[in-house]
Amino acid sequence: MYQFSGKLKTFSIALMIIGAIGVGYSFFSAPKTIEDAKEIIANQHDNHGTSHAADTHGKTAAHSDAKSAHADDEHAEHVLHQLQNRPWAATYVALFFFLGITLLVLAFYASQRVAQAGWSIVLFRVMEAITANIVPLSILMFVFVMTSFGHLNHLFTWMGEGVFDPESPNYDAIVDGKKWWLNVPGWTIRSAVYLLGWCVYRYFARKFSIAEDTATDRKPYKKNYHASVIFLVFFMITESMMSWDWIMGLDPHWFSTLFGWYVLATLLVSALTVIAFVTIYLRSKGHLPFVNDSHIHDLAKFMFGFSVFWTYLWFAQFMLIWYADISEETVYFIARFNDYKLPFLSMVVMNFVFPVLLLINSDFKSKPWFVVIGGLVILAGHYIDVFIMVMPATVGDQWFFGIPEMSALLFFIGLFIFATFRSFAKAAPIPKGNPFLKESEHYHYYNIEHEGEDNHH
């Protein structure tokens, strides 16, 4: 049995404490008044004054007017809200990213059970351990939902006062047309249903999986199979809906029919990368004796394949919106390209070019250190992807990667390590009662095996 070492436990708790302190400091240090916002705006203009002065000829008067407009109370109040949103948004990006990864590990686990796949059985306890995060992350997400419900944060502009009231100066006719979906009670109830449904499946999947180890018949296995079928149907519906509610709802004027698939792709490739990382770590410590290079190869193959799938969806969504040139749709990408150009463009390289070049070779997929290098870039790239989904709608051009973002990441990395390895220590590392276990223990990827024989001869 695996023992959750004291050093790793202390390390994970330290990350959570440091992260929590940093997040708390971010909220405490956020500007509180319009005067604070005006001071920040003035500093921004001082820092970028030279570049403004070197702007296009004939723009001096316009620049002066713009600078004056930025200084007025209305603009300062807008910037104040953006700056106050930043700690919330930074925490939300990390929370959604880790919750999404955990959910997609759970969905991949269910898909392996429903497909009755043989190769992945020795990885089941790794996946079950990772999905232990679903409960604490769901609780934190529901707390976040309730803070939005109680107007403690202002990330979702459609929740603003008077948005649905035709008599209000804040009335928004476009959002009012979507109130059958975008309404606070419905949004809150749907969020609770998503989170509860995911946690319930994980509870029963883990329970039946452990029961398989000592069962004298196949009843726990069959129960897990049927539960996984039901969950996958529930997951495919709720994944798209939560993408609309929690991410696309940040930009209530904009919509994309591909968005649910796009979010699925970015979270799925991240989830597969995390499975690979935990597997490689535990294998290096001798706790997964039946995991061989072929299992690592197949995980890397999934990472490669879904990196290509993500790129296809990114290009399809971007190209169709660019080609149609409809202002209601292009505004989404204009905001990201103008204010987030570096992360927006680097994300495509990190999520497609780098993993494809690194993992396209079959030999490289079976080398753990190659998979780790590629995986680190993939995870960083898809974190940036979620960052770009959230930040433009919540903080506008007032973004930066600093203490709020880093602190939130540290907290959730610490929570991930603690929950994952604590759960892995609670059950046998190999699901001994699974009927396909022998197939998984002796699994070898055909090309790797025969290539080794050819080299030997």
C-alpha positions in Angstrom: 0.0 0.0 0.0 1.1 3.5 -0.8 1.8 5.8 2.1 1.2 9.5 1.8 4.5 10.8 3.0 4.8 13.5 5.6 7.1 15.6 3.3 4.6 15.6 0.4 1.7 16.3 2.8 3.6 19.2 4.4 4.5 20.5 1.0 0.9 20.5 -0.2 -0.4 22.1 2.9 2.3 24.8 2.7 1.3 25.5 -0.9 -2.3 25.9 0.2 -1.4 28.2 3.1 0.9 30.4 0.9 -1.7 30.5 -1.8 -4.5 31.4 0.6 -2.4 34.2 2.1 -1.6 35.5 -1.3 -5.3 35.5 -2.4 -6.3 37.2 0.8 -3.6 39.9 0.2 -4.9 40.4 -3.3 -8.4 41.1 -2.0 -7.0 43.4 0.7 -4.8 45.4 -1.6 -7.4 45.9 -4.4 -8.4 49.6 -4.8 -11.3 50.6 -2.6 -12.3 54.0 -4.0 -12.5 56.0 -7.2 -9.6 58.1 -6.1 -7.5 54.9 -5.9 -8.5 54.0 -9.4 -7.7 57.5 -10.7 -4.2 57.2 -9.2 -3.7 53.9 -11.0 -4.9 55.3 -14.3 -2.6 58.3 -13.9 0.3 55.9 -13.3 -0.5 53.9 -16.3 -0.5 57.0 -18.5 2.8 58.1 -17.0 4.3 54.7 -17.7 3.1 54.6 -21.3 3.3 58.3 -22.1 6.1 58.0 -24.5 4.4 55.4 -26.7 1.2 57.5 -26.7 3.2 60.6 -27.8 4.7 58.6 -30.7 1.3 57.7 -32.0 -0.1 58.5 -35.4 0.3 62.2 -36.7 -2.7 64.4 -36.2 -3.9 62.4 -33.2 -2.7 64.9 -30.5 -6.2 66.4 -29.9 -7.9 63.0 -29.8 -5.2 61.7 -27.5 -5.7 64.7 -25.2 -9.5 64.1 -25.2 -9.1 60.4 -24.5 -6.7 61.1 -21.6 -9.2 63.6 -20.2 -12.0 61.1 -20.6 -10.0 58.4 -18.8 -9.7 60.7 -15.9 -13.4 61.4 -15.4 -15.4 59.7 -12.7 -17.4 57.5 -15.0 -14.3 55.9 -16.5 -12.6 55.7 -13.1 -15.5 53.9 -11.7 -15.4 51.4 -14.5 -11.7 50.8 -14.0 -12.3 50.5 -10.3 -14.8 47.6 -10.9 -12.3 45.9 -13.2 -9.5 46.1 -10.6 -11.8 44.9 -7.8 -12.8 42.0 -10.1 -9.2 40.9 -10.6 -8.7 38.8 -7.4 -12.1 37.2 -8.0 -11.3 36.5 -11.6 -7.8 35.2 -10.9 -9.2 32.8 -8.3 -12.1 31.8 -10.7 -9.7 31.0 -13.5 -7.7 28.6 -11.3 -10.8 27.1 -9.7 -12.5 26.5 -13.1 -9.3 25.1 -14.6 -8.7 22.5 -11.8 -12.4 21.6 -11.5 -12.5 21.1 -15.2 -9.4 18.9 -15.2 -10.9 16.8 -12.4 -14.2 16.5 -14.2 -12.6 15.4 -17.4 -10.5 12.8 -15.6 -13.7 11.5 -14.2 -15.3 11.4 -17.6 -12.3 9.7 -19.2 -12.4 7.1 -16.4 -16.1 6.5 -17.1 -15.5 6.2 -20.8 -12.8 3.5 -20.2 -15.3 1.6 -18.1 -18.1 1.9 -20.6 -15.7 0.9 -23.5 -14.4 -2.0 -21.4 -10.9 -0.9 -22.4 -8.2 -3.4 -21.3 -5.1 -1.2 -21.5 -6.0 1.3 -18.9 -7.1 -0.8 -15.9 -3.8 -0.4 -14.1 -4.4 3.4 -14.2 -7.8 3.3 -12.7 -6.7 3.9 -9.1 -4.6 6.9 -10.4 -7.7 8.3 -12.0 -9.9 7.6 -9.0 -7.3 9.4 -6.8 -7.3 12.5 -9.0 -11.1 12.6 -9.0 -11.1 12.9 -5.2 -10.6 16.6 -5.9 -14.1 16.8 -7.3 -15.7 17.2 -3.8 -13.6 20.0 -2.4 -13.5 21.8 -5.7 -17.3 21.5 -6.1 -17.8 22.9 -2.7 -15.5 25.9 -3.5 -17.3 26.4 -6.9 -20.7 26.4 -5.2 -19.3 29.0 -2.7 -18.2 31.0 -5.7 -21.7 30.6 -7.2 -23.3 31.9 -4.0 -21.0 34.9 -3.9 -22.2 35.8 -7.4 -25.8 35.1 -6.4 -25.3 37.5 -3.4 -23.6 40.1 -5.6 -20.4 39.9 -3.6 -18.5 39.8 -6.9 -19.4 41.4 -10.2 -17.9 39.0 -12.8 -21.3 38.3 -14.4 -22.5 41.6 -15.8 -25.9 40.2 -16.6 -26.6 40.0 -12.9 -26.2 43.7 -12.5 -29.0 45.9 -11.2 -31.6 47.0 -13.7 -30.3 44.8 -16.6 -33.7 43.3 -17.1 -35.7 46.4 -16.3 -36.8 48.4 -19.4 -37.2 51.5 -17.1 -33.6 51.3 -15.8 -30.7 53.2 -17.4 -28.8 49.8 -17.1 -31.4 48.0 -19.2 -29.8 45.6 -21.7 -32.2 44.5 -24.5 -29.9 41.7 -25.7 -29.5 40.2 -22.3 -33.2 40.7 -21.6 -33.9 38.5 -24.6 -31.9 35.7 -23.0 -33.5 35.9 -19.5 -35.2 32.6 -20.1 -31.7 31.1 -19.5 -29.7 33.9 -18.0 -31.6 34.4 -14.7 -30.1 34.1 -11.2 -32.4 31.4 -9.8 -32.1 29.2 -12.8 -28.3 29.7 -13.1 -27.8 28.9 -9.4 -30.0 25.8 -9.5 -28.3 24.5 -12.6 -24.9 25.0 -11.0 -25.9 23.0 -8.0 -27.3 20.2 -10.2 -24.0 20.0 -12.2 -21.8 19.8 -9.1 -24.0 17.4 -7.2 -24.4 15.0 -10.1 -20.7 14.8 -10.7 -19.9 14.2 -7.0 -22.6 11.5 -6.7 -21.1 9.5 -9.6 -17.6 9.8 -8.3 -18.8 8.5 -4.9 -20.5 5.4 -6.3 -17.7 4.8 -8.9 -15.1 4.7 -6.2 -17.3 2.6 -3.9 -18.0 0.0 -6.5 -14.4 0.0 -7.7 -13.1 -0.9 -4.2 -15.9 -3.4 -3.7 -14.6 -5.2 -6.9 -11.4 -6.1 -5.1 -13.1 -8.4 -2.6 -16.2 -9.4 -4.5 -16.9 -13.0 -5.3 -19.1 -12.1 -8.3 -19.3 -9.4 -10.9 -22.1 -7.3 -9.3 -19.9 -4.3 -8.3 -18.3 -4.3 -11.8 -21.7 -4.3 -13.5 -23.0 -1.6 -11.2 -20.0 0.6 -12.0 -20.6 -0.1 -15.7 -24.2 1.0 -15.6 -23.4 4.0 -13.4 -20.7 5.1 -15.9 -23.2 4.9 -18.8 -25.6 7.1 -17.0 -22.9 9.5 -15.9 -21.6 9.9 -19.5 -25.0 11.0 -20.7 -25.3 13.4 -17.8 -21.8 14.6 -18.4 -22.2 15.4 -22.1 -25.3 17.5 -21.3 -24.0 19.3 -18.2 -20.5 20.0 -19.6 -21.9 22.1 -22.4 -24.4 23.8 -20.1 -21.8 24.6 -17.5 -19.6 26.1 -20.3 -22.4 28.4 -21.2 -23.3 29.3 -17.6 -19.8 29.7 -16.1 -17.7 30.9 -19.0 -19.8 32.1 -22.0 -22.1 33.8 -19.5 -19.2 36.2 -18.7 -19.7 37.7 -22.2 -23.6 37.6 -22.3 -23.8 39.4 -25.7 -21.6 36.8 -27.4 -22.2 33.2 -28.2 -20.7 30.3 -30.1 -22.3 27.0 -31.0 -18.8 25.4 -30.8 -18.1 26.7 -27.3 -19.1 23.6 -25.3 -16.9 21.4 -27.5 -14.0 23.9 -27.3 -14.0 24.0 -23.5 -14.3 20.2 -23.5 -11.2 19.9 -25.7 -9.0 22.3 -23.6 -10.0 20.5 -20.3 -9.7 17.0 -21.8 -6.1 17.4 -23.0 -5.2 19.0 -19.7 -6.8 16.0 -17.8 -4.9 13.5 -19.8 -1.7 15.3 -19.1 -2.4 15.3 -15.4 -3.1 11.5 -15.5 0.2 11.1 -17.2 2.1 13.2 -14.6 0.6 11.4 -11.6 1.2 8.0 -13.2 4.8 8.8 -14.1 5.5 10.1 -10.5 4.0 7.1 -8.8 5.7 4.7 -11.2 9.0 6.3 -10.5 8.4 5.6 -6.8 7.7 2.0 -7.4 3.9 2.1 -6.6 2.6 1.1 -10.0 4.7 -2.0 -10.9 2.5 -3.0 -13.8 2.6 0.3 -15.6 5.0 0.1 -18.5 6.2 2.4 -21.3 3.3 1.3 -23.4 0.8 2.8 -21.0 2.8 6.0 -20.9 2.8 5.9 -24.7 -0.9 5.6 -25.0 -1.5 8.5 -22.6 0.9 10.6 -24.6 -0.9 9.5 -27.8 -4.2 10.8 -26.3 -2.4 14.0 -25.4 -1.2 14.4 -28.9 -4.6 13.5 -30.5 -6.6 15.9 -28.4 -4.1 18.7 -28.9 -4.9 18.4 -32.6 -8.6 18.2 -31.8 -8.4 21.4 -29.7 -6.6 23.2 -32.5 -9.3 22.1 -35.0 -12.0 23.6 -32.7 -10.0 26.8 -32.0 -9.4 27.3 -35.8 -13.0 26.5 -36.7 -14.5 28.9 -34.1 -12.0 31.7 -35.0 -12.1 31.3 -38.7 -15.9 31.1 -39.0 -16.4 34.2 -36.8 -13.6 36.1 -38.7 -15.0 35.1 -42.1 -18.6 36.1 -41.3 -17.4 39.5 -39.9 -20.5 40.0 -37.8 -19.8 42.7 -35.2 -21.7 40.9 -32.4 -19.4 37.9 -32.9 -16.1 39.5 -33.8 -16.0 41.7 -30.7 -15.1 38.6 -28.6 -11.8 38.1 -30.5 -11.1 41.8 -31.1 -10.9 42.3 -27.3 -8.6 39.3 -26.9 -6.4 40.1 -29.8 -6.0 43.8 -29.0 -5.5 43.6 -25.2 -4.2 40.0 -24.8 -2.1 39.6 -28.0 0.9 37.9 -26.5 -0.9 35.2 -24.5 -3.5 34.8 -27.2 -0.9 34.0 -29.9 1.5 32.2 -27.7 -1.4 29.9 -26.5 -1.7 28.5 -30.1 2.0 27.7 -30.2 2.0 26.1 -26.7 -1.2 24.1 -27.3 -0.6 22.9 -30.8 2.8 23.5 -32.4 5.0 22.4 -29.4 3.1 19.2 -28.4 2.7 18.2 -32.1 6.5 18.6 -32.8 7.4 16.9 -29.5 4.9 14.0 -29.4 4.4 13.1 -33.1 7.3 10.7 -32.9 6.2 7.3 -31.5 9.5 6.8 -29.7 9.2 10.0 -27.8 5.7 9.1 -26.5 7.1 6.3 -24.4 9.9 8.4 -22.8 8.5 9.8 -19.5 10.8 12.9 -19.4 9.7 13.8 -23.0 6.0 13.5 -21.9 6.7 15.6 -18.8 8.3 18.4 -20.9 5.4 18.4 -23.4 2.9 18.1 -20.6 4.2 21.2 -18.7 3.8 23.3 -21.9 0.4 21.9 -22.5 -0.9 22.6 -19.0 0.6 26.1 -19.1 -1.0 26.7 -22.5 -4.4 25.6 -21.5 -4.3 27.5 -18.3 -3.6 30.6 -20.5 -6.6 29.5 -22.7 -8.9 29.6 -19.6 -7.3 32.8 -18.6 -8.1 34.4 -21.9 -11.7 33.0 -21.7 -12.3 34.7 -18.4 -10.2 37.8 -18.0 -11.2 40.1 -20.9 -14.8 39.9 -19.8 -14.1 40.6 -16.2 -11.0 42.9 -15.9 -10.8 44.2 -19.5 -7.3 45.6 -20.2 -6.5 45.8 -16.5 -4.8 42.4 -16.5 -1.4 41.1 -15.4 0.0 37.8 -14.2 1.0 38.6 -10.6 0.2 37.8 -7.0 -3.5 37.1 -7.4 -3.0 34.6 -10.3 0.1 32.9 -8.8 -1.4 32.6 -5.4 -4.6 31.0 -6.7 -2.5 28.5 -8.7 -0.4 27.6 -5.7 -3.5 27.1 -3.5 -5.2 24.7 -6.0 -2.0 22.9 -6.8 -1.6 22.3 -3.1 -5.2 21.1 -2.8 -4.7 18.8 -5.8 -1.6 17.2 -4.4 -3.2 16.7 -0.9 -6.5 15.3 -2.2 -5.0 13.1 -4.9 -2.3 11.3 -2.9 -4.4 11.1 0.2 -7.0 9.3 -1.8 -4.4 7.0 -3.5 -3.2 5.9 -0.1 -6.6 4.7 0.9 -6.9 1.8 -1.5 -4.8 -0.9 -3.2 -2.9 0.7 -6.2 -4.1 -2.1 -8.5 -7.9 -2.9 -8.9 -7.5 -6.6 -8.3 -11.1 -7.5 -9.0 -11.4 -6.0 -12.5 -11.9 -8.8 -15.1 -9.6 -7.1 -17.6 -6.7 -6.6 -15.2 -4.5 -9.3 -16.8 -4.9 -7.7 -20.2 -3.7 -4.4 -18.8 -0.8 -5.9 -16.9 0.6 -7.5 -20.0 -0.3 -4.7 -22.4 2.3 -3.7 -24.9 2.0 -1.3 -27.8 2.7 -3.2 -30.9 5.1 -0.8 -32.6 7.2 -0.3 -29.4 7.5 -4.1 -28.8 8.5 -5.0 -32.3 10.8 -2.0 -32.8 12.7 -3.2 -29.7 12.9 -6.7 -31.2 14.2 -5.3 -34.5 16.9 -3.3 -32.7 17.9 -6.4 -30.8 18.3 -8.4 -34.0 
